[in-house]
């Protein structure tokens, strides 16, 4: 649970962000105040979103993308939000199960990459594991989310 400067509760939403009026990125997790127009990017995703935006500099074409397509934890989160039907307990179970399943899959891939002596692949999987595990460690409740 996060509080806004105005004292009200901020809820996590998956929103569409517009960058330089030509890049439209949907499904970006932000904390949004339910009382005033304040919102802030979820700290866990900020470095990766900024890296993506920096990679677009110089690109003059209009771009539309879902953050879930380029950031694995948001893809998992989006699936969880689409699959649970309401109770806090069910949400927490689905959330934990989905992220644990992905961690286990990535660990299996890591073992295979290690057996193949593919250090580049191992490094990629390790980075993915860190991101997914950071989301797994969050204590989310369905009440932290708003429909968007």
Buried (B, 14 or more C-beta within 10 A) or exposed (E): EBEBEEEEBBBBBBBBBEEEEEBBBBBBBBBBBEEEEBBEBBEBBEEBBEEBBEEBEEEEEEEEBBBBEBBBBBBBBBBBBEEBEEEEEEBBEBBBEBBEEBBEEBEEBBEEBEEEEEEEBBEBBEEBBEBBBBBBEBEBEBEBBBEB
